[in-house]
């Protein structure tokens, strides 16, 4: 049952001039933040509390109470703003972020959408919209990365700019491995395959993307596109994505998460529909193994969030498969 609460003055100040606050209610507490819905009244629109809210004016607020809260709300705001500016009908509009005045917390404010997760996202719609986002996006530096640190859940990603995709992924994977080790402890099996992966496997699989005159475009990706971060608007039937940890990447990196067993969107239909709209890079025959490599980052970040889960073992298994196929066989 929702609980009515007072709105922090910083959030009130972030609302548009002339907005009249009608109601604020907590709806849910996630693992990393508390979420509330804010209903406001404008001169041309009225809002009904908890009854088909007008999605273009109702807002969603998150408050964070951790040491890195300021950096996290900045990361989410900038990531969602980048997506919204690129494809505004695919993400709620971010409105503001900042430090609360009345409590030791930070907030992120965006448009509220009446979202359903009753069924998994439509593969055809998702494939078209996601490919459109990737194709329309343009890296402001021409490089891979992002202008602020973004957070996958509660953990930071290394999004520092890099002109080389091989180099960027090595740094990203290294830092995610360090995060996992800091939580779960040193494990020789994982360390052994990670040393080979960082030193040899990643260059072997990614360098061919830019060999023989080929190039890859840095595309804006959501960064954590699993089923709970995609929803269907109950009023329009359109898909929306949220809770992004974006950066500019090889477009195939986005869908590595779709082969992970701990998520539901692992049917090949999702990948197939996406590639009808945005083809895999050359060499195409190595796409599935690049996808396998990209999925390891998702497995390790999950392991760092949830100690003791089998995703750590799965990461080792995936890397052992690739090392055996590409390094031992080819040597």
N, C-alpha and C positions, 0 to 999 in steps of 0.2 A: 504493500500500500504506500502511495506517495505521501511525502511530508512537505507541507508548505514551509518555506524558509524566507528569511530576509535576504535581499540582494546586496552584495558588497557595493560600496560607493564607487569603487573603481570601475565596476561593470556598468553601473548606472551612467557614469560619465562617458563610457564607451558607446552607449546607445546614441542613435541620431537625435539631434536637437528636436524637441517637440514630441518625442515618443513618450507615451504614458504607460507606466508599468501597471499591468493588470494582475499578474500572478506569477509566482516563482515556485517550482516544485522540484524536489529531488526525484529522479526516476530510477537511477541505478548507481551502484558503486562497482567500478571495474577493478581489476587488479592494481592499476596504477593511478587511478583518479576517481573522483566522484562527479557524476554527471547530473545536471539539472536542466529543466526546460523553463524558458522565460517567455511568457506571453506579454506582448505589448499591444497598445492600441494606437493606430495612426488615424489621421483625419479621413482617410478614404477606405480603411479596412478595420473591421472589428474581429476579435478573436474569441473563440469559445474554448474554455478550459477543458482539456482532455477530450474534446469532442471535435474530431476532424479539424485540427488547427490549420490555419492558413499558412502553408509551408513557406511562402515567400517572405513572411514577416516574423514568424515565430523563430526563436533562436535557441541554440543548444550551447551550454556552458560547461567547461571542465575546470576543476580546480585541482592543483597539485601541491602537495605538502612534502617535498623532498628537497635535498640539498641542491639537486640539479634541476629543480622545477622551472626556473627561469629559462634555462637553455632548452628544456624539453618543450615548453609551450611555444617558444620562438621557433623551434624546429618544425613543430606541427603546423603552426600558422604559415610559415614560409613555404612548406611543402604543399599544403592545401591551396595556398594562394597561387603557386606556380601552376598547379593542375587547373584551378579555376580560370586563370588568365589564359591558359592554352585551350581549354575545352569547357566552357562554363556550364554546359548542360550535362556534365559528367561528375560534378562535385558540388556540395553545398558551398555557398559563398562565405569565405572567412570575413569576419567583421572587425575583430580586435583581439589583442592579447596584452597581457601586462601583469603587474603586481597588484595584489589586493591591498586595500587600505585598512580594512577592519579586521583582517586576519593574516597570519603568516602563510600566505599561499599565493599562487599565480593562476591566472585564468586564460582561457581561450574561448572565444565567442564566434559562432558561425550560424548560418541559417539552419533551422530545424527542418528535417524532412520526415514525413510519416512513412517509415521504412518497414518493410516486411522481410523476414528471413524464413518464412514458412517453407519455401522450396529453395533449392539452389538456383543461382543466377542462370538466366537463359543463355546457353552457349553461343547462339548466333548473335544476339544483341551484344553480348560482352565482347566477342571477338571483333565485331565491327567498331565498337566504341573504343576499345583499348588500342586497336591498330590506328585509329584516327588520332588518339592522343599522342602516340609515339611518332607518327608521321608529321603532325603539325608542330610538335615541340622543336625548339631550337636552343641549344646550349649557348648561354650568353658569352662564354669564353671560347667556345669551340672545343672544349675539353670534357672529360668525364669527371663527374663529381657534383658538388653543390656548394652554394655560398655560405651555408651554415651547417652545423652538425645536426643531423636528424637522428631520431631514436626509434629503433624497432622495439616496441614495448617500452621497457624501462632502460634499455641498454643502448649506448651511443654507437653510431656507425662512423667509420673513417670515410668521410666524403670529401677529403681534400682534393683539389683539382689536379688532374694528371692528363697529359696529352696521349698517353698510352693506355689502352684498355687492359693489356696484359699487366702492366705495372699497377694500375688502379685495383684490379681484382686481387692481386697478390697482397696489397696492403689491407684491403677490406677483409680478406680471408684470414690473414695473419692476426689482425686485431680481434676478430670474432673468436678465433682459436684461443687467444690470450684471455678473453672474457670467460670462455667456457672453462679453461684451466683454473682461473681464479676462483670459480664457484665449485667445480667438481674435483679439482686436484689434478696433479700430473698423472698421466697414464701413458706408458711407454708405447703401447700399440697405436694410440692416436698421434703421439709425438712423432713416431717413425714415419707414418704415412703423410703427416703434415709437412715434415721437412722435405720429403720427396715432392710433394704437391707444390709447395712454394718455390722450390728450386728448379724443378724440371717439368712436372706435369702441366701446370698452368701455361708456361710458355709453349709446350708442345701442342696443346689444344687451342690456344688463342692466337698465337703468332700467325698461323695460316690465314686468319681472317683478314690480315693486311698484307699478305704475301702476293707476289705476282701482279702488283698494281692494284690490288683490291683495297677498299677502305670501308670503315663502318662509321655510321653516324651516331654521335652521342644523343640518345633519346631520353626524354623525361619518363621515368618509371615511378609507379606508386611505391614499390619497394617491399610491401608486405601484403600482397593481394590474395588473401585467403577469403573463404566464404563469409566470415563474419565482418569483413571490411568492405563487402559489396552488398547492396540491398536494392530492393525494388520499391519504388514509390507507389504507395497504395492508391494514390489519386490519379497518377498518370501512366503507371506501368513502366516508367523509364528506370534505367539502372543508375545508381550513384555509388561512388567510392569515397571512402573517408579513412581517417586514422592513418595517414600516409607517412612514410619515412623516405621521401623521394630523393633521388639523385639522377644525374644524367649517366646513362649506361648503354651497353649493347642491348638492343631491344629484346633479344632472347633471354636475357637475365630475368626479366619480369616473370616469366612463366616457369622458371625452375621450381618454384614453390608448388606448382600443380602436379608434381609427381611424388610429393612427400606423403607417406602413408598416414601421418597424423592429421592430415587435412582431408576434407571430403571431396574437394574439386580435383580429383586425380584421374577422372575419365579422359581418355585420349580425345574425346570429342571437343573438349575445351581447347586443347592445343591445335587440333585440326581446324577448328573454326577460326581461331586467331590467324593461322598461317594462310587461310584463304584470303585474308586481307593484308597480311604483311609476311612475305615469304622468309624462310630461314636464310641465313647468310651462307655464302660459299666458304669452305667446302660443305655442301649440304649433307653429304654422307656421314659427316661427323657431328651433325646437329644433335642427335640424341645423346651423345656422350658429352657434348658441351652442356646440354640440359641437365645431365646427371651431375656434372661438376658444379653447376650453378645451384643445384638443390642442396648441396652440402652446406653452403652458408646458412640456409634456412634450418637445416638439421642442427647445426652447432648453436645457432642463436636460440633455438628451442631448448636445447640441452642446458644452456646457460640460464635460461629462465626457470626451468623445471628440473632441478637436480634429480638424478636417479632414473630418468626416463630412458627408453631404449633408443632415442634419436642419436645419442652419442655413438652407440654401437653401429647404427645404420650409417652414420657418416664414415666411420672406418671402413665398413663393408663396401660402400660406394667408391671410396678412394682406392681401396685395394683392387677392385674390379678394373678401374681405369689404369692404374699403374701396371697391372698384369697385362692388359690389352695393348697399351701404347708404349710402355717403356721396356718391359721385359721381352715382349714379342718382337718389337721392332729392332731391339738391340741384338 
